[in-house]
Amino acid sequence: MRNPPALDVENLHAWYGESHVLHGLSLTVGEGETVALIGRNGVGKSTLMRSIVGILPTRKGSIRVWGADAIATKPHRIAQLGLGYVPEERGIYASLTVYENLVLPLVLSDRGMSTDEIFELFPNLKERRASLGGQLSGGEQQMLAIARILYAGARLMLLDEPTEGLAPVIVQKIGEVIQILKKKGISILIAEQNLHFAGRIADRFYLINEGRVTAALDRDEFLASRERVEVSVGV
């Protein structure tokens, strides 16, 4: 019997108040697969991620995480399914040290990485382990945000614009980390406007516009139609 996909979203609608933001959106992320959401700001990428983790209360449709129904599940219960979310603002604690930020979340399962594994993956964080979160560069904060959910046992990661505003050397490092995590079987859904970065790390691509999927492309299709993608999504 085949394992269920890490994430299966079908006919998802979501609202902010009376504003209908997602319109029947469907997508899947397989085990060990990296999938990119491509689109300009304001088209629904972040709303989709908030809907998946249960932050957005008004939604209907189907969301399944590793086969479990998540649409009517509280956010902390969704996290216990092995889902980790890094929002665009990263969500680290500025007044706590790197090490304190890392170990503060409850370990949700025995799948969580050890601190030694985390520091091997992110040597910069090991060097800065006694530094406050607010003293880190933007790239170091992004690494710490990813490290926290790995420590907590995430096997499905949602990363919202992880490379925005970061130096090219840090973007490259994050790409290398994603490739390592893929080899470990971790599934990743990433919202991204950097098409060069997305093209290097993703297996499949969903183009998003006005809360709808306008195209679903495999890697070869994406690379072959790069210019058309740039025009269609306006990035």
C-alpha positions as CSV (number, residue, x, y, z in Angstrom):
1,M,0.0,0.0,0.0
2,R,1.4,3.4,-1.0
3,N,2.0,6.0,1.7
4,P,-0.2,9.1,1.5
5,P,1.4,12.3,0.2
6,A,2.9,14.6,2.8
7,L,0.4,17.2,1.8
8,D,-2.9,17.0,-0.2
9,V,-4.9,20.1,-0.7
10,E,-8.2,19.9,-2.6
11,N,-10.6,22.7,-3.6
12,L,-9.4,25.0,-0.8
13,H,-11.3,28.3,-0.3
14,A,-10.1,30.8,2.3
15,W,-11.3,34.2,3.5
16,Y,-10.0,37.2,5.3
17,G,-13.2,38.6,6.8
18,E,-15.5,39.0,3.7
19,S,-12.5,39.0,1.3
20,H,-12.4,35.7,-0.6
21,V,-8.7,35.0,-1.2
22,L,-8.3,31.4,-2.2
23,H,-10.6,30.1,-4.9
24,G,-10.7,26.3,-5.1
25,L,-6.9,25.8,-4.9
26,S,-5.6,22.2,-5.2
27,L,-2.0,20.8,-4.9
28,T,0.0,18.0,-3.5
29,V,3.5,17.5,-2.0
30,G,5.0,14.0,-2.1
31,E,7.3,12.4,0.5
32,G,10.8,13.8,0.1
33,E,9.6,16.3,-2.6
34,T,10.3,20.0,-2.8
35,V,7.4,22.0,-4.4
36,A,7.5,25.7,-5.2
37,L,4.7,28.1,-5.2
38,I,5.5,30.8,-7.7
39,G,3.7,34.2,-7.9
40,R,4.1,37.9,-7.1
41,N,3.1,39.3,-3.7
42,G,-0.6,39.3,-2.8
43,V,-1.7,36.3,-5.0
44,G,-2.4,34.0,-2.1
45,K,0.8,32.1,-1.4
46,S,1.1,33.1,2.2
47,T,-2.7,32.7,2.7
48,L,-2.4,29.1,1.5
49,M,0.4,28.4,4.0
50,R,-1.6,30.0,6.9
51,S,-4.6,28.0,5.9
52,I,-2.6,24.7,5.9
53,V,-1.3,25.3,9.4
54,G,-4.7,26.4,10.8
55,I,-3.9,30.1,11.5
56,L,-6.6,31.3,9.1
57,P,-9.9,30.3,10.6
58,T,-12.3,30.8,7.7
59,R,-11.6,28.2,5.1
60,K,-13.3,25.2,3.5
61,G,-12.2,22.3,1.3
62,S,-9.8,19.5,2.1
63,I,-6.3,19.6,3.7
64,R,-4.7,16.3,4.6
65,V,-1.2,16.1,6.2
66,W,0.3,12.6,5.9
67,G,-3.3,11.4,5.3
68,A,-4.7,13.0,8.4
69,D,-7.6,15.5,8.1
70,A,-6.2,19.0,9.0
71,I,-9.1,21.2,8.0
72,A,-10.8,21.0,11.4
73,T,-7.7,20.4,13.5
74,K,-6.2,23.0,15.9
75,P,-2.8,24.4,14.9
76,H,-0.9,22.7,17.7
77,R,-2.4,19.3,16.7
78,I,-1.4,20.0,13.1
79,A,2.2,20.6,14.2
80,Q,2.1,17.2,16.0
81,L,1.5,15.6,12.6
82,G,5.1,16.6,11.7
83,L,4.4,19.9,10.0
84,G,6.7,22.9,10.5
85,Y,6.0,26.4,9.3
86,V,8.5,29.3,8.9
87,P,6.6,32.5,8.2
88,E,8.0,35.3,6.1
89,E,8.8,37.3,9.3
90,R,10.7,34.2,10.7
91,G,9.2,34.2,14.2
92,I,12.3,33.9,16.3
93,Y,12.7,35.4,19.8
94,A,14.9,38.4,19.7
95,S,15.6,38.4,23.4
96,L,16.7,34.7,23.6
97,T,20.0,33.2,22.5
98,V,20.3,31.1,19.5
99,Y,20.5,28.0,21.7
100,E,17.5,29.0,23.7
101,N,15.5,29.7,20.5
102,L,16.5,26.3,19.3
103,V,15.5,24.2,22.3
104,L,12.5,26.2,23.4
105,P,9.8,24.4,21.3
106,L,8.6,21.2,22.6
107,V,10.1,18.3,20.7
108,L,7.0,16.9,19.0
109,S,8.4,13.5,18.1
110,D,11.5,11.4,18.2
111,R,12.1,12.4,14.6
112,G,13.5,15.8,15.6
113,M,17.1,16.5,14.9
114,S,19.6,16.8,17.7
115,T,21.4,20.0,18.5
116,D,24.6,18.4,17.1
117,E,22.9,17.6,13.9
118,I,21.5,21.1,13.7
119,F,24.9,22.7,14.2
120,E,26.5,20.4,11.6
121,L,23.8,21.6,9.2
122,F,24.2,25.2,10.2
123,P,27.8,25.9,11.3
124,N,27.0,29.6,11.6
125,L,24.5,29.0,14.3
126,K,27.0,26.9,16.3
127,E,29.4,29.9,16.2
128,R,26.6,32.2,17.3
129,R,24.9,29.9,19.8
130,A,25.3,32.4,22.7
131,S,24.2,35.4,20.6
132,L,20.7,36.9,21.0
133,G,18.3,36.3,18.2
134,G,18.0,40.1,17.7
135,Q,21.7,40.3,17.1
136,L,21.7,37.9,14.1
137,S,21.8,38.9,10.5
138,G,18.7,38.2,8.4
139,G,20.3,35.1,6.9
140,E,21.2,33.8,10.3
141,Q,17.7,34.4,11.6
142,Q,16.3,32.5,8.6
143,M,18.7,29.6,9.3
144,L,17.6,29.6,13.0
145,A,13.9,29.6,12.0
146,I,14.4,26.5,9.8
147,A,16.6,24.9,12.5
148,R,13.8,25.3,15.1
149,I,11.2,23.3,13.2
150,L,13.8,20.6,12.4
151,Y,14.6,20.3,16.1
152,A,10.9,20.0,16.8
153,G,10.5,17.1,14.4
154,A,9.1,18.6,11.2
155,R,9.0,16.2,8.2
156,L,6.8,18.5,6.1
157,M,8.2,22.1,6.0
158,L,6.4,25.2,4.8
159,L,8.8,28.0,4.0
160,D,7.3,31.4,3.1
161,E,9.7,33.5,1.0
162,P,12.9,32.2,2.7
163,T,15.4,34.0,0.5
164,E,13.8,37.4,0.4
165,G,16.3,40.2,1.1
166,L,19.2,37.8,1.8
167,A,22.7,38.0,0.4
168,P,23.5,35.6,-2.5
169,V,25.9,33.5,-0.3
170,I,23.2,32.9,2.2
171,V,20.7,32.0,-0.5
172,Q,23.1,29.5,-1.8
173,K,23.5,28.0,1.7
174,I,19.8,27.7,2.2
175,G,19.6,25.9,-1.1
176,E,22.3,23.5,-0.1
177,V,20.4,22.8,3.2
178,I,17.2,22.1,1.3
179,Q,19.0,19.6,-0.9
180,I,20.3,17.8,2.2
181,L,16.9,17.7,3.7
182,K,15.4,16.3,0.5
183,K,17.8,13.4,0.7
184,K,16.7,12.8,4.3
185,G,13.1,12.4,3.0
186,I,11.8,15.7,4.3
187,S,9.0,17.2,2.2
188,I,9.1,21.0,1.5
189,L,6.5,23.5,0.2
190,I,8.2,26.8,-0.5
191,A,6.7,30.1,-1.5
192,E,9.2,31.9,-3.7
193,Q,9.6,34.8,-6.1
194,N,13.3,34.1,-6.9
195,L,12.9,32.0,-10.0
196,H,16.6,31.1,-10.2
197,F,16.6,29.8,-6.7
198,A,13.3,27.9,-7.2
199,G,14.5,26.4,-10.4
200,R,17.6,24.9,-8.6
201,I,15.9,23.3,-5.7
202,A,12.3,22.4,-6.6
203,D,10.9,19.2,-8.2
204,R,7.6,20.7,-9.2
205,F,6.0,24.1,-9.5
206,Y,2.6,25.7,-9.1
207,L,2.0,29.1,-10.6
208,I,-0.4,31.1,-8.4
209,N,-2.5,34.1,-9.4
210,E,-5.5,35.6,-7.7
211,G,-5.9,32.7,-5.3
212,R,-5.9,30.1,-8.1
213,V,-3.4,27.6,-9.6
214,T,-2.9,28.8,-13.1
215,A,-0.3,26.1,-14.1
216,A,1.3,23.0,-12.6
217,L,4.8,22.3,-14.1
218,D,7.4,19.6,-13.6
219,R,11.0,20.6,-13.5
220,D,11.7,20.3,-17.2
221,E,8.6,22.2,-18.1
222,F,9.5,25.0,-15.7
223,L,13.0,25.3,-17.1
224,A,11.9,25.2,-20.7
225,S,9.3,28.0,-20.2
226,R,11.2,30.2,-17.8
227,E,10.6,33.4,-19.8
228,R,6.9,32.7,-20.1
229,V,6.7,32.0,-16.4
230,E,8.4,35.3,-15.6
231,V,5.8,37.2,-17.7
232,S,2.8,35.2,-16.5
233,V,3.5,35.7,-12.8
234,G,5.1,39.1,-13.0
235,V,8.2,38.4,-11.0
